[in-house]
Amino acid sequence: MPHHHYLTGSQIDVIAKLMPRIQYLQDRGLTRQQIIDTLVIAEGWSHGAVMDTLDRIKRMRPNRSSAT
């Protein structure tokens, strides 16, 4: 299973587009699984891109909890 790899320019663009979308869904109170389902199933984003972006956001905001 390949894990961390260097990002291409297009991958960086995808993450840049996904970050505000994920943060918006988090702010609306969606769980991690609901965010994944919304972006991957309903909106057609790559599962890997969504997971990578979620992990990046988690590293940026380690104390953030989904329950407020």
N, C-alpha and C positions, 0 to 999 in steps of 0.2 A: 504494500500500500504506500504510494508516494505521499509524503507529507510536505513539509515546507520546501518551497522552491523559489527561485527568483521570479519576480513579477515582470510581465511584459507591460508595455505602455497601455495596451488595451485592457489588461487586467486592472491596472491602476485606475483607468477611467471607469470601469465597472464598479470598483470599490468606492470611488468618489461619488458615483450616482446612488449606490446602495446605502451609504452611510446615513445621509439625511432621511431617506425613506425608512430605514430601520429605526432610527432615533424617533421619528414621528410615530411609528407603530408602538414603540416602547412607551412613549409619552401618553399614548391612547390607552395603555394598560394591557396590551396583548402579551401573552406569555411567549417565551422563546419558541415553543413548538408552534404556536399560532402564527408567529412572525414567519417562521420557515414555511409553513403551509401556505400562507398568503402570498409570499414572494415566489416560491418555487412552483406551487400548483396553480394558483390563481393568476399570477402575473408572468410566469414563464422564465424566471431568473434561474441561472445555474445553481444547483444545490451547493457545489463547492464554493462558488463565489459568495453565496449567502452565509455559509458557515464561516468562511474566512473573515468576512466583514463583521459578523457577530463576535468572533474571537478578538478581532482588533478593537472593537468598541469596548468589549469587556476589559481588555488590558488598559484601555484609556481611562475607563471609569470603574475601577475594581470594587468600589464600595456601593455601587448602584444595585438596588434590589428591585425585583419586579413587583413586589407588594409595597404599596404606599399607604 
